[in-house]
Amino acid sequence: MTKQIAILGSTGSIGTNSLRVLEALGEDYQVYGMTAHNNVKLFAEQVRKFLPKVVGLTNPKKLDEFRGYLGDSDVEILCGADSLTEISGSADVDIVIGAIVGSAGLEAILKAAKAGKIIAIANKEPLVIAGELLMATAKENGAVILPVDSEHSAIFQSLHAGDSDEVNKIILTASGGPFRGASAETIAGATIAEALAHPTWNMGRKISIDSATMMNKALEIIEAKWLFDIEVDKIDVLVHPESIVHSMVEFVDGSVIAQLSGPDMCLPIQYALTYPKRVRGITRHLKLEEIGLLTFEKADMEIFKALKLGFEVGRVGGSAAAVFNAANEMAVEEFLAGNIKFVTIVDLIEHCLSKHNINKNLTLEELLAADAWARREVTECLKKSR
Ligand SMILES: NC(=O)c1ccc[n+]([C@@H]2O[C@H](COP(=O)([O-])OP(=O)(O)OC[C@H]3O[C@@H](n4cnc5c(N)ncnc54)[C@H](OP(=O)(O)O)[C@@H]3O)[C@@H](O)[C@H]2O)c1
């Protein structure tokens, strides 16, 4: 039977790759709904090409412009942030692709979990903020959460080689980002263009900055903790600049099982959509003889302080992760707007964590309050420093 797909954030890097994958998968998959925020020109082109039943435009200020680009169309248009939950919880949807960046995707992913959907999740921030709640909600309602993040897809695939009580540790690989091996002085003076210039992956702006600070890996540690129900102390990070080994699982007998492929998100997206089946796809197959050498090195937690913080936050849990994520979202926005230096991103995160009183076992409202507190704290801190 044809699977009906909802893509939350179809205009982004993961969203556009998801549409390429769906197009190649053919008639077994149909785009039922999709959402976008600002890029209404591309959104209108996508709607005309994929003919969804319903679309959500989360930024109402863009509605007239969107209608202008769209022209004549039968599509139902929902407008505002609520369109996300309406589409992700729709009874007609089988698979929800979470491709929004940041905490904006949280409530829609939770709604999909409550509605018992298959959730192909790239949007890691909801798992960081509310992993415990999200995984419990999914379990309670029969929803299935499948990782799209390449590292977590690799771990998910590698875990099939043994039982959960046979896992010794998870090894998350990291490209190291644009500042791998750079000195603290070089990193301190990094420009926006330098921080956005990722050596192996072509991604959205926020995750590119997160890769440069290694905050992305820090978020992924917490993401892995919830997705695979594993203690943070059983997670290692290993820098692997070629981005071919996407992560590994070490079992108790010493065997290490890894997943390898080129740096192309279409493969993990496709695997989440076709799981448990594998099908031919659009990803170019690896030619290891052309790559020759695969290298690995220890991550430098003194230079990349975000990584150290990620382990600490993952250990303490509770509201710390919501604060960690929100402070980062705010700080990255300020950096990309040219208002703060690159090094200030992690300084602001550290400041918020040091001032926050951690609470455990929180409701969604309490987690959102912790998120809001951290955003206010960043704003206050920047006001004082100006
Ligand atoms: N890119 C990758 O290769 C990659 C790999 C692994 C994991 N991820 C994760 O996947 C997620 C998406 O990353 P990305 O690189 O695809 O980001 P992106 O290119 O910046 O795309 C973000 C998407 O979210 C929409 N959006 C932005 N703000 C929104 C808001 N306030 N409300 C609703 N929608 C909003 C954007 O709409 P408009 O464009 O229309 O404004 C766009 O469709 C992130 O959580 C990231 O960590 C990405």
The ligand as an SDF file (V2000), in Angstrom:
LIG
                    3D

 48 52  0  0  0  0  0  0  0  0999 V2000
   21.6060   18.9490    6.9710 N   0  0  0  0  0  0  0  0  0  0  0  0
   22.0900   17.7780    7.3130 C   0  0  0  0  0  0  0  0  0  0  0  0
   22.8330   17.1530    6.5620 O   0  0  0  0  0  0  0  0  0  0  0  0
   21.7230   17.1840    8.6540 C   0  0  0  0  0  0  0  0  0  0  0  0
   22.3200   15.9790    9.0450 C   0  0  0  0  0  0  0  0  0  0  0  0
   21.9280   15.4000   10.2490 C   0  0  0  0  0  0  0  0  0  0  0  0
   20.9770   16.0050   11.0400 C   0  0  0  0  0  0  0  0  0  0  0  0
   20.4300   17.1870   10.6520 N   0  0  0  0  0  0  0  0  0  0  0  0
   19.4250   17.8130   11.5220 C   0  0  0  0  0  0  0  0  0  0  0  0
   18.2410   18.0010   10.7580 O   0  0  0  0  0  0  0  0  0  0  0  0
   17.5800   19.2060   11.1340 C   0  0  0  0  0  0  0  0  0  0  0  0
   17.4180   20.0870    9.8990 C   0  0  0  0  0  0  0  0  0  0  0  0
   18.7000   20.5000    9.4590 O   0  0  0  0  0  0  0  0  0  0  0  0
   18.9170   21.1920    8.0480 P   0  0  0  0  0  0  0  0  0  0  0  0
   20.3800   21.2740    7.8550 O   0  0  0  0  0  0  0  0  0  0  0  0
   18.0820   20.5030    7.0090 O   0  0  0  0  0  0  0  0  0  0  0  0
   18.3480   22.6570    8.3480 O   0  0  0  0  0  0  0  0  0  0  0  0
   17.9450   23.7870    7.3080 P   0  0  0  0  0  0  0  0  0  0  0  0
   18.5540   23.5220    5.9900 O   0  0  0  0  0  0  0  0  0  0  0  0
   18.2350   25.0900    7.9610 O   0  0  0  0  0  0  0  0  0  0  0  0
   16.3620   23.6050    7.1570 O   0  0  0  0  0  0  0  0  0  0  0  0
   15.5000   23.8590    8.2280 C   0  0  0  0  0  0  0  0  0  0  0  0
   14.0470   23.6610    7.8410 C   0  0  0  0  0  0  0  0  0  0  0  0
   13.2470   24.0730    8.9540 O   0  0  0  0  0  0  0  0  0  0  0  0
   12.3570   25.1440    8.5540 C   0  0  0  0  0  0  0  0  0  0  0  0
   12.2600   26.0790    9.6810 N   0  0  0  0  0  0  0  0  0  0  0  0
   13.1930   26.9540   10.1170 C   0  0  0  0  0  0  0  0  0  0  0  0
   12.7410   27.6260   11.1920 N   0  0  0  0  0  0  0  0  0  0  0  0
   11.4890   27.1800   11.4240 C   0  0  0  0  0  0  0  0  0  0  0  0
   10.4870   27.5160   12.3940 C   0  0  0  0  0  0  0  0  0  0  0  0
   10.6880   28.4510   13.3440 N   0  0  0  0  0  0  0  0  0  0  0  0
    9.2980   26.8620   12.3440 N   0  0  0  0  0  0  0  0  0  0  0  0
    9.0890   25.9060   11.4050 C   0  0  0  0  0  0  0  0  0  0  0  0
    9.9900   25.5620   10.4620 N   0  0  0  0  0  0  0  0  0  0  0  0
   11.1810   26.1820   10.4850 C   0  0  0  0  0  0  0  0  0  0  0  0
   13.0380   25.7700    7.3410 C   0  0  0  0  0  0  0  0  0  0  0  0
   12.0910   26.4690    6.5330 O   0  0  0  0  0  0  0  0  0  0  0  0
   12.5410   27.6260    5.4790 P   0  0  0  0  0  0  0  0  0  0  0  0
   13.7760   27.1220    4.8180 O   0  0  0  0  0  0  0  0  0  0  0  0
   11.3650   27.6880    4.5510 O   0  0  0  0  0  0  0  0  0  0  0  0
   12.7420   28.8780    6.2430 O   0  0  0  0  0  0  0  0  0  0  0  0
   13.6080   24.5160    6.6680 C   0  0  0  0  0  0  0  0  0  0  0  0
   12.6100   23.8500    5.9500 O   0  0  0  0  0  0  0  0  0  0  0  0
   18.4460   19.8400   12.2470 C   0  0  0  0  0  0  0  0  0  0  0  0
   17.9390   19.4770   13.4910 O   0  0  0  0  0  0  0  0  0  0  0  0
   19.8170   19.2020   12.0330 C   0  0  0  0  0  0  0  0  0  0  0  0
   20.5580   19.1120   13.2230 O   0  0  0  0  0  0  0  0  0  0  0  0
   20.7710   17.7710    9.4870 C   0  0  0  0  0  0  0  0  0  0  0  0
  1  2  1  0
  2  3  2  0
  2  4  1  0
  4  5  1  0
  4 48  2  0
  5  6  2  0
  6  7  1  0
  7  8  2  0
  8  9  1  0
  8 48  1  0
  9 10  1  0
  9 46  1  0
 10 11  1  0
 11 12  1  0
 11 44  1  0
 12 13  1  0
 13 14  1  0
 14 15  2  0
 14 16  1  0
 14 17  1  0
 17 18  1  0
 18 19  2  0
 18 20  1  0
 18 21  1  0
 21 22  1  0
 22 23  1  0
 23 24  1  0
 23 42  1  0
 24 25  1  0
 25 26  1  0
 25 36  1  0
 26 27  1  0
 26 35  1  0
 27 28  2  0
 28 29  1  0
 29 30  1  0
 29 35  2  0
 30 31  1  0
 30 32  2  0
 32 33  1  0
 33 34  2  0
 34 35  1  0
 36 37  1  0
 36 42  1  0
 37 38  1  0
 38 39  2  0
 38 40  1  0
 38 41  1  0
 42 43  1  0
 44 45  1  0
 44 46  1  0
 46 47  1  0
M  CHG  2   8   1  16  -1
M  END
$$$$
